[in-house]
Protein backbone atom coordinates (compact mmCIF):
# COMPACT_ATOMS: atom_id res chain seq x y z
CA UNK A 1 0.00 0.00 0.00
CA UNK A 2 1.34 3.39 -0.97
CA UNK A 3 2.05 5.64 2.00
CA UNK A 4 1.22 9.15 0.87
CA UNK A 5 2.54 10.62 4.14
CA UNK A 6 6.11 9.39 3.72
CA UNK A 7 8.63 11.93 5.02
CA UNK A 8 5.87 14.31 6.14
CA UNK A 9 6.20 15.47 9.75
CA UNK A 10 4.68 17.91 12.19
CA UNK A 11 7.32 19.75 14.18
CA UNK A 12 6.61 21.44 17.51
CA UNK A 13 8.86 24.18 18.94
CA UNK A 14 7.46 24.99 22.36
CA UNK A 15 8.41 27.57 24.99
CA UNK A 16 6.99 26.91 28.44
CA UNK A 17 7.77 28.71 31.69
CA UNK A 18 7.50 27.12 35.12
CA UNK A 19 7.89 28.84 38.50
CA UNK A 20 9.32 27.04 41.56
CA UNK A 21 9.36 23.37 40.49
CA UNK A 22 11.38 20.20 40.34
CA UNK A 23 9.89 18.66 37.22
CA UNK A 24 12.48 15.91 36.80
CA UNK A 25 14.80 14.68 39.55
CA UNK A 26 18.19 13.01 39.33
CA UNK A 27 19.42 10.16 41.54
CA UNK A 28 19.91 12.45 44.54
CA UNK A 29 16.56 14.22 44.19
CA UNK A 30 17.89 17.42 42.61
CA UNK A 31 16.42 18.97 39.45
CA UNK A 32 18.21 17.63 36.39
CA UNK A 33 20.61 19.98 34.63
CA UNK A 34 22.91 20.05 31.59
CA UNK A 35 25.77 22.22 30.38
CA UNK A 36 24.76 23.89 27.12
CA UNK A 37 26.73 26.73 25.59
CA UNK A 38 29.15 26.59 28.51
CA UNK A 39 26.56 27.36 31.19
CA UNK A 40 24.28 25.24 33.37
CA UNK A 41 20.71 24.86 32.13
CA UNK A 42 17.65 23.30 33.73
CA UNK A 43 16.74 20.04 32.00
CA UNK A 44 13.74 17.72 31.81
CA UNK A 45 14.47 14.37 30.16
CA UNK A 46 12.38 13.22 27.23
CA UNK A 47 11.21 10.17 29.20
CA UNK A 48 9.87 12.39 31.98
CA UNK A 49 7.52 14.06 29.51
CA UNK A 50 6.66 11.00 27.41
CA UNK A 51 4.91 9.06 30.15
CA UNK A 52 2.60 11.95 31.22
CA UNK A 53 1.72 12.36 27.54
CA UNK A 54 0.85 8.66 27.30
CA UNK A 55 -1.27 8.90 30.45
CA UNK A 56 -3.01 12.04 29.17
CA UNK A 57 -3.83 10.27 25.90
CA UNK A 58 -5.40 7.42 27.83
CA UNK A 59 -7.62 9.93 29.64
CA UNK A 60 -8.61 11.28 26.23
CA UNK A 61 -9.98 7.84 25.39
CA UNK A 62 -7.53 6.50 22.80
CA UNK A 63 -6.99 2.79 22.32
CA UNK A 64 -3.76 2.25 24.23
CA UNK A 65 -1.27 -0.47 24.95
CA UNK A 66 -0.08 -1.82 28.30
CA UNK A 67 3.62 -1.77 29.16
CA UNK A 68 4.29 -4.24 31.94
CA UNK A 69 6.35 -7.08 33.36
CA UNK A 70 3.08 -8.75 34.38
CA UNK A 71 2.29 -10.22 30.96
CA UNK A 72 0.82 -13.32 32.56
CA UNK A 73 -1.88 -11.25 34.21
CA UNK A 74 -2.88 -9.66 30.88
CA UNK A 75 -3.12 -12.98 29.07
CA UNK A 76 -4.79 -14.70 32.06
CA UNK A 77 -7.57 -12.12 32.21
CA UNK A 78 -8.08 -12.31 28.43
CA UNK A 79 -8.28 -16.12 28.54
CA UNK A 80 -10.81 -16.00 31.39
CA UNK A 81 -13.05 -13.88 29.19
CA UNK A 82 -12.75 -16.55 26.50
CA UNK A 83 -14.08 -19.20 28.89
CA UNK A 84 -10.91 -20.69 30.39
CA UNK A 85 -10.80 -21.95 33.95
CA UNK A 86 -8.56 -20.05 36.36
CA UNK A 87 -5.95 -22.81 36.22
CA UNK A 88 -6.00 -22.93 32.42
CA UNK A 89 -5.82 -19.15 32.12
CA UNK A 90 -2.85 -18.88 34.48
CA UNK A 91 -1.02 -21.68 32.67
CA UNK A 92 -1.47 -19.87 29.35
CA UNK A 93 -0.44 -16.56 30.85
CA UNK A 94 2.69 -17.99 32.46
CA UNK A 95 3.69 -19.69 29.23
CA UNK A 96 3.56 -16.44 27.25
CA UNK A 97 5.23 -14.44 30.00
CA UNK A 98 8.05 -16.99 30.28
CA UNK A 99 9.03 -16.38 26.65
CA UNK A 100 9.99 -12.78 27.34
CA UNK A 101 10.46 -12.39 31.08
CA UNK A 102 12.57 -14.72 33.17
CA UNK A 103 12.14 -14.76 36.93
CA UNK A 104 15.26 -14.04 38.95
CA UNK A 105 15.13 -17.52 40.50
CA UNK A 106 15.30 -19.08 37.04
CA UNK A 107 18.46 -17.14 36.20
CA UNK A 108 20.11 -18.21 39.47
CA UNK A 109 19.13 -21.84 38.85
CA UNK A 110 21.04 -21.95 35.59
CA UNK A 111 24.30 -21.50 37.50
CA UNK A 112 23.95 -24.97 39.04
CA UNK A 113 23.66 -28.05 36.85
CA UNK A 114 21.19 -29.86 39.10
CA UNK A 115 19.24 -26.87 40.32
CA UNK A 116 15.50 -27.27 40.33
CA UNK A 117 13.27 -24.28 40.50
CA UNK A 118 9.59 -24.11 41.25
CA UNK A 119 8.31 -21.24 39.11
CA UNK A 120 4.65 -22.01 39.59
CA UNK A 121 2.62 -19.55 41.60
CA UNK A 122 -0.55 -20.03 43.60
CA UNK A 123 -2.95 -21.60 41.07
CA UNK A 124 -5.90 -19.76 42.57
CA UNK A 125 -4.35 -16.29 42.46
CA UNK A 126 -4.10 -13.85 39.58
CA UNK A 127 -1.34 -11.91 41.32
CA UNK A 128 1.95 -12.16 39.44
CA UNK A 129 5.35 -12.50 41.07
CA UNK A 130 7.35 -9.32 41.57
CA UNK A 131 10.63 -11.23 41.16
CA UNK A 132 11.14 -10.29 37.53
CA UNK A 133 13.98 -8.94 35.46
CA UNK A 134 13.91 -5.36 34.19
CA UNK A 135 12.15 -6.36 30.97
CA UNK A 136 8.94 -4.53 30.10
CA UNK A 137 6.78 -5.60 27.18
CA UNK A 138 4.42 -3.19 25.44
CA UNK A 139 1.34 -5.02 24.09
CA UNK A 140 -1.73 -3.68 22.34
CA UNK A 141 -5.27 -4.88 23.17
CA UNK A 142 -5.52 -6.56 19.78
CA UNK A 143 -2.28 -8.48 20.32
CA UNK A 144 -3.45 -9.75 23.71
CA UNK A 145 -6.76 -10.77 22.14
CA UNK A 146 -4.96 -12.68 19.36
CA UNK A 147 -2.91 -14.60 21.94
CA UNK A 148 -6.00 -15.41 24.02
CA UNK A 149 -7.94 -16.56 20.96
CA UNK A 150 -5.08 -18.86 19.92
CA UNK A 151 -5.16 -20.37 23.40
CA UNK A 152 -8.93 -20.84 23.19
CA UNK A 153 -8.65 -22.48 19.76
CA UNK A 154 -6.24 -25.02 21.27
CA UNK A 155 -8.30 -25.88 24.33
CA UNK A 156 -6.26 -23.53 26.49
CA UNK A 157 -3.25 -25.84 26.19
CA UNK A 158 -0.34 -23.39 25.82
CA UNK A 159 2.02 -26.16 24.61
CA UNK A 160 -0.12 -26.45 21.49
CA UNK A 161 0.12 -22.70 20.90
CA UNK A 162 3.85 -22.41 21.56
CA UNK A 163 5.42 -25.68 20.49
CA UNK A 164 9.11 -24.80 20.34
CA UNK A 165 11.48 -25.44 23.25
CA UNK A 166 14.20 -22.89 22.49
CA UNK A 167 13.44 -19.42 23.89
CA UNK A 168 14.36 -17.58 20.68
CA UNK A 169 12.28 -19.94 18.57
CA UNK A 170 9.38 -19.50 20.99
CA UNK A 171 9.61 -15.71 20.60
CA UNK A 172 9.63 -16.09 16.81
CA UNK A 173 6.64 -18.44 17.03
CA UNK A 174 4.68 -15.91 19.08
CA UNK A 175 5.64 -13.07 16.72
CA UNK A 176 4.35 -15.14 13.79
CA UNK A 177 1.15 -15.82 15.72
CA UNK A 178 0.52 -12.14 16.37
CA UNK A 179 1.20 -11.37 12.72
CA UNK A 180 2.27 -8.22 10.99
CA UNK A 181 2.56 -5.36 13.44
CA UNK A 182 0.75 -2.93 11.17
CA UNK A 183 -2.24 -5.27 11.20
CA UNK A 184 -2.18 -6.19 14.90
CA UNK A 185 -1.34 -2.78 16.38
CA UNK A 186 -4.45 -0.87 17.39
CA UNK A 187 -2.71 1.02 20.23
CA UNK A 188 -2.00 4.60 19.26
CA UNK A 189 0.62 5.07 21.97
CA UNK A 190 2.67 2.10 20.77
CA UNK A 191 2.60 3.54 17.26
CA UNK A 192 3.68 6.93 18.57
CA UNK A 193 6.42 5.89 20.98
CA UNK A 194 7.59 2.62 19.50
CA UNK A 195 8.53 -0.75 20.94
CA UNK A 196 11.72 -2.81 21.10
CA UNK A 197 11.57 -6.54 21.82
CA UNK A 198 15.09 -7.95 22.00
CA UNK A 199 13.92 -11.56 21.85
CA UNK A 200 11.70 -11.04 18.78
CA UNK A 201 12.86 -8.35 16.38
CA UNK A 202 9.75 -8.91 14.25
CA UNK A 203 7.75 -7.24 17.04
CA UNK A 204 9.89 -4.10 17.00
CA UNK A 205 8.10 -0.89 16.03
CA UNK A 206 9.75 2.38 15.11
CA UNK A 207 8.18 5.20 17.09
CA UNK A 208 6.63 8.04 15.11
CA UNK A 209 7.71 10.68 17.62
CA UNK A 210 11.07 12.25 18.38
CA UNK A 211 11.56 14.13 21.66
CA UNK A 212 14.51 16.23 22.71
CA UNK A 213 15.34 16.82 26.34
CA UNK A 214 13.69 20.08 27.34
CA UNK A 215 16.34 22.63 28.32
CA UNK A 216 16.07 26.11 29.75
CA UNK A 217 16.79 28.85 27.24
CA UNK A 218 18.88 30.62 29.88
CA UNK A 219 21.39 29.96 32.64
CA UNK A 220 19.89 28.33 35.75
CA UNK A 221 21.24 27.67 39.23
CA UNK A 222 19.36 25.26 41.46
CA UNK A 223 18.22 26.59 44.82
CA UNK A 224 17.52 24.85 48.14
CA UNK A 225 14.31 24.92 50.15
CA UNK A 226 14.68 24.25 53.88
CA UNK A 227 11.52 23.00 55.57
CA UNK A 228 10.29 21.82 58.96
CA UNK A 229 7.34 19.71 60.08
CA UNK A 230 5.47 19.90 63.37
CA UNK A 231 4.14 17.00 65.44
CA UNK A 232 0.38 17.29 66.06
CA UNK A 233 0.47 15.12 69.19
CA UNK A 234 3.85 15.64 70.87
CA UNK A 235 3.70 18.90 72.91
CA UNK A 236 7.49 19.33 72.88
CA UNK A 237 8.35 22.74 71.38
CA UNK A 238 10.30 22.81 68.15
CA UNK A 239 10.35 20.93 64.89
CA UNK A 240 9.68 17.20 64.74
CA UNK A 241 11.38 16.92 61.37
CA UNK A 242 13.67 19.07 59.24
CA UNK A 243 14.84 18.62 55.67
CA UNK A 244 15.76 20.30 52.41
CA UNK A 245 14.74 20.02 48.75
CA UNK A 246 16.30 21.50 45.62
CA UNK A 247 14.25 23.37 43.05
CA UNK A 248 14.59 25.83 40.19
CA UNK A 249 12.50 27.95 37.86
CA UNK A 250 12.97 28.17 34.12
CA UNK A 251 11.66 28.87 30.65
CA UNK A 252 12.06 25.60 28.75
CA UNK A 253 12.45 24.94 25.05
CA UNK A 254 10.78 21.70 23.97
CA UNK A 255 11.29 20.12 20.56
CA UNK A 256 8.96 17.33 19.40
CA UNK A 257 8.64 15.86 15.93
CA UNK A 258 5.75 13.67 14.75
CA UNK A 259 6.46 11.56 11.65
CA UNK A 260 3.11 11.18 9.92
CA UNK A 261 4.50 8.66 7.45
CA UNK A 262 5.69 6.31 10.19
CA UNK A 263 2.49 6.76 12.18
CA UNK A 264 0.35 6.03 9.13
CA UNK A 265 2.39 2.92 8.35
CA UNK A 266 2.14 1.46 11.85
CA UNK A 267 -1.58 2.18 12.14
CA UNK A 268 -2.12 0.78 8.62
CA UNK A 269 -3.85 3.99 7.59
CA UNK A 270 -6.47 3.88 10.34
CA UNK A 271 -7.50 6.85 12.51
CA UNK A 272 -4.53 9.05 11.62
CA UNK A 273 -6.32 12.41 12.16
CA UNK A 274 -7.70 11.18 15.48
CA UNK A 275 -4.20 10.13 16.57
CA UNK A 276 -2.82 13.55 15.66
CA UNK A 277 -5.59 15.23 17.65
CA UNK A 278 -5.06 13.12 20.75
CA UNK A 279 -1.28 13.50 20.63
CA UNK A 280 -1.42 17.30 20.23
CA UNK A 281 -3.91 17.67 23.08
CA UNK A 282 -1.79 15.47 25.35
CA UNK A 283 1.35 17.37 24.34
CA UNK A 284 -0.38 20.56 25.42
CA UNK A 285 -1.74 19.44 28.80
CA UNK A 286 0.83 16.90 30.03
CA UNK A 287 3.35 17.98 32.66
CA UNK A 288 5.93 15.78 34.47
CA UNK A 289 4.56 14.62 37.80
CA UNK A 290 7.56 15.05 40.11
CA UNK A 291 6.67 16.95 43.32
CA UNK A 292 3.37 18.21 41.97
CA UNK A 293 1.86 18.06 45.46
CA UNK A 294 4.40 20.49 46.95
CA UNK A 295 5.77 22.40 43.94
CA UNK A 296 2.95 22.35 41.45
CA UNK A 297 3.83 23.06 37.84
CA UNK A 298 0.76 23.48 35.64
CA UNK A 299 1.81 26.21 33.24
CA UNK A 300 0.50 26.00 29.65
CA UNK A 301 2.53 26.72 26.54
CA UNK A 302 3.72 30.31 26.57
CA UNK A 303 4.55 30.27 22.86
CA UNK A 304 4.89 27.74 20.08
CA UNK A 305 5.90 27.50 16.45
CA UNK A 306 4.47 24.49 14.67
CA UNK A 307 5.67 23.48 11.21
CA UNK A 308 4.44 20.87 8.78
CA UNK A 309 7.46 19.71 6.78
CA UNK A 310 8.31 17.31 4.01
CA UNK A 311 12.02 16.97 4.55
CA UNK A 312 14.62 17.23 7.29
CA UNK A 313 13.88 18.28 10.86
CA UNK A 314 15.09 21.54 12.35
CA UNK A 315 15.81 22.01 16.04
CA UNK A 316 16.83 25.19 17.89
CA UNK A 317 20.00 24.61 19.97
CA UNK A 318 19.78 27.80 22.11
CA UNK A 319 23.56 27.53 22.30
CA UNK A 320 23.79 31.16 23.45
CA UNK A 321 21.86 31.57 26.72
CA UNK A 322 19.06 34.13 26.61
CA UNK A 323 19.32 37.15 28.89
CA UNK A 324 16.37 38.40 30.92
CA UNK A 325 14.62 41.42 29.48
CA UNK A 326 14.60 44.72 31.33
CA UNK A 327 12.33 44.30 34.32
CA UNK A 328 12.81 40.52 34.39
CA UNK A 329 11.52 37.50 32.54
CA UNK A 330 12.92 35.29 29.77
CA UNK A 331 9.87 34.61 27.59
CA UNK A 332 10.04 37.63 25.29
CA UNK A 333 13.74 37.28 24.53
CA UNK A 334 13.34 33.50 24.15
CA UNK A 335 10.55 34.04 21.62
CA UNK A 336 12.70 36.51 19.70
CA UNK A 337 15.73 34.19 19.73
CA UNK A 338 13.75 31.14 18.62
CA UNK A 339 11.77 32.94 15.92
CA UNK A 340 14.89 34.62 14.52
CA UNK A 341 16.83 31.35 14.42
CA UNK A 342 14.03 29.40 12.72
CA UNK A 343 13.45 32.12 10.12
CA UNK A 344 17.16 32.27 9.30
CA UNK A 345 17.51 28.50 8.95
CA UNK A 346 14.41 28.36 6.73
CA UNK A 347 15.95 31.00 4.48
CA UNK A 348 19.32 29.24 4.32
CA UNK A 349 18.07 25.66 3.95
CA UNK A 350 14.47 25.97 2.80
CA UNK A 351 14.77 23.43 -0.02
CA UNK A 352 15.98 20.75 2.43
CA UNK A 353 13.31 21.30 5.06
CA UNK A 354 10.31 21.49 2.74
CA UNK A 355 7.95 23.65 4.77
CA UNK A 356 4.31 22.98 3.90
CA UNK A 357 2.68 25.10 6.60
CA UNK A 358 3.52 27.17 9.69
CA UNK A 359 1.42 28.05 12.74
CA UNK A 360 2.18 30.39 15.63
CA UNK A 361 0.43 29.79 18.92
CA UNK A 362 -0.24 32.44 21.63
CA UNK A 363 0.34 35.69 19.75
CA UNK A 364 -2.94 35.68 17.86
CA UNK A 365 -5.95 35.35 20.15
CA UNK A 366 -7.98 34.18 17.14
CA UNK A 367 -5.85 31.00 16.87
CA UNK A 368 -6.92 28.89 19.83
CA UNK A 369 -5.41 25.51 20.63
CA UNK A 370 -8.60 23.95 19.22
CA UNK A 371 -8.06 25.84 15.95
CA UNK A 372 -4.46 24.64 15.87
CA UNK A 373 -5.51 21.01 16.40
CA UNK A 374 -8.14 21.26 13.69
CA UNK A 375 -5.55 22.61 11.25
CA UNK A 376 -3.01 19.88 12.07
CA UNK A 377 -5.67 17.20 11.62
CA UNK A 378 -6.26 18.49 8.11
CA UNK A 379 -2.62 17.79 7.26
CA UNK A 380 -3.12 14.16 8.25
CA UNK A 381 -5.96 13.54 5.79
CA UNK A 382 -5.45 11.75 2.48
CA UNK A 383 -6.66 14.69 0.39
CA UNK A 384 -4.02 17.05 1.76
CA UNK A 385 -1.30 14.43 1.41
CA UNK A 386 -2.20 13.87 -2.25
CA UNK A 387 -1.99 17.63 -2.89
CA UNK A 388 1.51 17.67 -1.41
CA UNK A 389 2.63 14.91 -3.77
CA UNK A 390 0.95 16.55 -6.75
C-alpha positions in Angstrom: 0.0 0.0 0.0 1.3 3.4 -1.0 2.1 5.6 2.0 1.2 9.2 0.9 2.5 10.6 4.1 6.1 9.4 3.7 8.6 11.9 5.0 5.9 14.3 6.1 6.2 15.5 9.7 4.7 17.9 12.2 7.3 19.8 14.2 6.6 21.4 17.5 8.9 24.2 18.9 7.5 25.0 22.4 8.4 27.6 25.0 7.0 26.9 28.4 7.8 28.7 31.7 7.5 27.1 35.1 7.9 28.8 38.5 9.3 27.0 41.6 9.4 23.4 40.5 11.4 20.2 40.3 9.9 18.7 37.2 12.5 15.9 36.8 14.8 14.7 39.6 18.2 13.0 39.3 19.4 10.2 41.5 19.9 12.4 44.5 16.6 14.2 44.2 17.9 17.4 42.6 16.4 19.0 39.5 18.2 17.6 36.4 20.6 20.0 34.6 22.9 20.1 31.6 25.8 22.2 30.4 24.8 23.9 27.1 26.7 26.7 25.6 29.2 26.6 28.5 26.6 27.4 31.2 24.3 25.2 33.4 20.7 24.9 32.1 17.7 23.3 33.7 16.7 20.0 32.0 13.7 17.7 31.8 14.5 14.4 30.2 12.4 13.2 27.2 11.2 10.2 29.2 9.9 12.4 32.0 7.5 14.1 29.5 6.7 11.0 27.4 4.9 9.1 30.2 2.6 12.0 31.2 1.7 12.4 27.5 0.9 8.7 27.3 -1.3 8.9 30.5 -3.0 12.0 29.2 -3.8 10.3 25.9 -5.4 7.4 27.8 -7.6 9.9 29.6 -8.6 11.3 26.2 -10.0 7.8 25.4 -7.5 6.5 22.8 -7.0 2.8 22.3 -3.8 2.3 24.2 -1.3 -0.5 25.0 -0.1 -1.8 28.3 3.6 -1.8 29.2 4.3 -4.2 31.9 6.4 -7.1 33.4 3.1 -8.7 34.4 2.3 -10.2 31.0 0.8 -13.3 32.6 -1.9 -11.2 34.2 -2.9 -9.7 30.9 -3.1 -13.0 29.1 -4.8 -14.7 32.1 -7.6 -12.1 32.2 -8.1 -12.3 28.4 -8.3 -16.1 28.5 -10.8 -16.0 31.4 -13.0 -13.9 29.2 -12.7 -16.5 26.5 -14.1 -19.2 28.9 -10.9 -20.7 30.4 -10.8 -21.9 34.0 -8.6 -20.0 36.4 -5.9 -22.8 36.2 -6.0 -22.9 32.4 -5.8 -19.1 32.1 -2.9 -18.9 34.5 -1.0 -21.7 32.7 -1.5 -19.9 29.3 -0.4 -16.6 30.8 2.7 -18.0 32.5 3.7 -19.7 29.2 3.6 -16.4 27.2 5.2 -14.4 30.0 8.0 -17.0 30.3 9.0 -16.4 26.7 10.0 -12.8 27.3 10.5 -12.4 31.1 12.6 -14.7 33.2 12.1 -14.8 36.9 15.3 -14.0 38.9 15.1 -17.5 40.5 15.3 -19.1 37.0 18.5 -17.1 36.2 20.1 -18.2 39.5 19.1 -21.8 38.9 21.0 -22.0 35.6 24.3 -21.5 37.5 23.9 -25.0 39.0 23.7 -28.0 36.8 21.2 -29.9 39.1 19.2 -26.9 40.3 15.5 -27.3 40.3 13.3 -24.3 40.5 9.6 -24.1 41.3 8.3 -21.2 39.1 4.7 -22.0 39.6 2.6 -19.5 41.6 -0.6 -20.0 43.6 -2.9 -21.6 41.1 -5.9 -19.8 42.6 -4.3 -16.3 42.5 -4.1 -13.9 39.6 -1.3 -11.9 41.3 1.9 -12.2 39.4 5.3 -12.5 41.1 7.3 -9.3 41.6 10.6 -11.2 41.2 11.1 -10.3 37.5 14.0 -8.9 35.5 13.9 -5.4 34.2 12.1 -6.4 31.0 8.9 -4.5 30.1 6.8 -5.6 27.2 4.4 -3.2 25.4 1.3 -5.0 24.1 -1.7 -3.7 22.3 -5.3 -4.9 23.2 -5.5 -6.6 19.8 -2.3 -8.5 20.3 -3.4 -9.7 23.7 -6.8 -10.8 22.1 -5.0 -12.7 19.4 -2.9 -14.6 21.9 -6.0 -15.4 24.0 -7.9 -16.6 21.0 -5.1 -18.9 19.9 -5.2 -20.4 23.4 -8.9 -20.8 23.2 -8.6 -22.5 19.8 -6.2 -25.0 21.3 -8.3 -25.9 24.3 -6.3 -23.5 26.5 -3.3 -25.8 26.2 -0.3 -23.4 25.8 2.0 -26.2 24.6 -0.1 -26.5 21.5 0.1 -22.7 20.9 3.9 -22.4 21.6 5.4 -25.7 20.5 9.1 -24.8 20.3 11.5 -25.4 23.2 14.2 -22.9 22.5 13.4 -19.4 23.9 14.4 -17.6 20.7 12.3 -19.9 18.6 9.4 -19.5 21.0 9.6 -15.7 20.6 9.6 -16.1 16.8 6.6 -18.4 17.0 4.7 -15.9 19.1 5.6 -13.1 16.7 4.4 -15.1 13.8 1.2 -15.8 15.7 0.5 -12.1 16.4 1.2 -11.4 12.7 2.3 -8.2 11.0 2.6 -5.4 13.4 0.8 -2.9 11.2 -2.2 -5.3 11.2 -2.2 -6.2 14.9 -1.3 -2.8 16.4 -4.4 -0.9 17.4 -2.7 1.0 20.2 -2.0 4.6 19.3 0.6 5.1 22.0 2.7 2.1 20.8 2.6 3.5 17.3 3.7 6.9 18.6 6.4 5.9 21.0 7.6 2.6 19.5 8.5 -0.8 20.9 11.7 -2.8 21.1 11.6 -6.5 21.8 15.1 -7.9 22.0 13.9 -11.6 21.9 11.7 -11.0 18.8 12.9 -8.4 16.4 9.7 -8.9 14.3 7.8 -7.2 17.0 9.9 -4.1 17.0 8.1 -0.9 16.0 9.8 2.4 15.1 8.2 5.2 17.1 6.6 8.0 15.1 7.7 10.7 17.6 11.1 12.2 18.4 11.6 14.1 21.7 14.5 16.2 22.7 15.3 16.8 26.3 13.7 20.1 27.3 16.3 22.6 28.3 16.1 26.1 29.8 16.8 28.8 27.2 18.9 30.6 29.9 21.4 30.0 32.6 19.9 28.3 35.7 21.2 27.7 39.2 19.4 25.3 41.5 18.2 26.6 44.8 17.5 24.9 48.1 14.3 24.9 50.2 14.7 24.3 53.9 11.5 23.0 55.6 10.3 21.8 59.0 7.3 19.7 60.1 5.5 19.9 63.4 4.1 17.0 65.4 0.4 17.3 66.1 0.5 15.1 69.2 3.8 15.6 70.9 3.7 18.9 72.9 7.5 19.3 72.9 8.4 22.7 71.4 10.3 22.8 68.1 10.3 20.9 64.9 9.7 17.2 64.7 11.4 16.9 61.4 13.7 19.1 59.2 14.8 18.6 55.7 15.8 20.3 52.4 14.7 20.0 48.8 16.3 21.5 45.6 14.2 23.4 43.0 14.6 25.8 40.2 12.5 28.0 37.9 13.0 28.2 34.1 11.7 28.9 30.7 12.1 25.6 28.7 12.4 24.9 25.0 10.8 21.7 24.0 11.3 20.1 20.6 9.0 17.3 19.4 8.6 15.9 15.9 5.7 13.7 14.7 6.5 11.6 11.7 3.1 11.2 9.9 4.5 8.7 7.4 5.7 6.3 10.2 2.5 6.8 12.2 0.3 6.0 9.1 2.4 2.9 8.3 2.1 1.5 11.8 -1.6 2.2 12.1 -2.1 0.8 8.6 -3.8 4.0 7.6 -6.5 3.9 10.3 -7.5 6.9 12.5 -4.5 9.1 11.6 -6.3 12.4 12.2 -7.7 11.2 15.5 -4.2 10.1 16.6 -2.8 13.5 15.7 -5.6 15.2 17.6 -5.1 13.1 20.8 -1.3 13.5 20.6 -1.4 17.3 20.2 -3.9 17.7 23.1 -1.8 15.5 25.3 1.3 17.4 24.3 -0.4 20.6 25.4 -1.7 19.4 28.8 0.8 16.9 30.0 3.4 18.0 32.7 5.9 15.8 34.5 4.6 14.6 37.8 7.6 15.0 40.1 6.7 16.9 43.3 3.4 18.2 42.0 1.9 18.1 45.5 4.4 20.5 46.9 5.8 22.4 43.9 2.9 22.4 41.5 3.8 23.1 37.8 0.8 23.5 35.6 1.8 26.2 33.2 0.5 26.0 29.6 2.5 26.7 26.5 3.7 30.3 26.6 4.6 30.3 22.9 4.9 27.7 20.1 5.9 27.5 16.5 4.5 24.5 14.7 5.7 23.5 11.2 4.4 20.9 8.8 7.5 19.7 6.8 8.3 17.3 4.0 12.0 17.0 4.5 14.6 17.2 7.3 13.9 18.3 10.9 15.1 21.5 12.3 15.8 22.0 16.0 16.8 25.2 17.9 20.0 24.6 20.0 19.8 27.8 22.1 23.6 27.5 22.3 23.8 31.2 23.4 21.9 31.6 26.7 19.1 34.1 26.6 19.3 37.2 28.9 16.4 38.4 30.9 14.6 41.4 29.5 14.6 44.7 31.3 12.3 44.3 34.3 12.8 40.5 34.4 11.5 37.5 32.5 12.9 35.3 29.8 9.9 34.6 27.6 10.0 37.6 25.3 13.7 37.3 24.5 13.3 33.5 24.2 10.5 34.0 21.6 12.7 36.5 19.7 15.7 34.2 19.7 13.7 31.1 18.6 11.8 32.9 15.9 14.9 34.6 14.5 16.8 31.3 14.4 14.0 29.4 12.7 13.4 32.1 10.1 17.2 32.3 9.3 17.5 28.5 8.9 14.4 28.4 6.7 15.9 31.0 4.5 19.3 29.2 4.3 18.1 25.7 4.0 14.5 26.0 2.8 14.8 23.4 0.0 16.0 20.7 2.4 13.3 21.3 5.1 10.3 21.5 2.7 7.9 23.6 4.8 4.3 23.0 3.9 2.7 25.1 6.6 3.5 27.2 9.7 1.4 28.1 12.7 2.2 30.4 15.6 0.4 29.8 18.9 -0.2 32.4 21.6 0.3 35.7 19.8 -2.9 35.7 17.9 -6.0 35.4 20.1 -8.0 34.2 17.1 -5.9 31.0 16.9 -6.9 28.9 19.8 -5.4 25.5 20.6 -8.6 23.9 19.2 -8.1 25.8 16.0 -4.5 24.6 15.9 -5.5 21.0 16.4 -8.1 21.3 13.7 -5.5 22.6 11.3 -3.0 19.9 12.1 -5.7 17.2 11.6 -6.3 18.5 8.1 -2.6 17.8 7.3 -3.1 14.2 8.3 -6.0 13.5 5.8 -5.4 11.7 2.5 -6.7 14.7 0.4 -4.0 17.0 1.8 -1.3 14.4 1.4 -2.2 13.9 -2.2 -2.0 17.6 -2.9 1.5 17.7 -1.4 2.6 14.9 -3.8 1.0 16.5 -6.7 
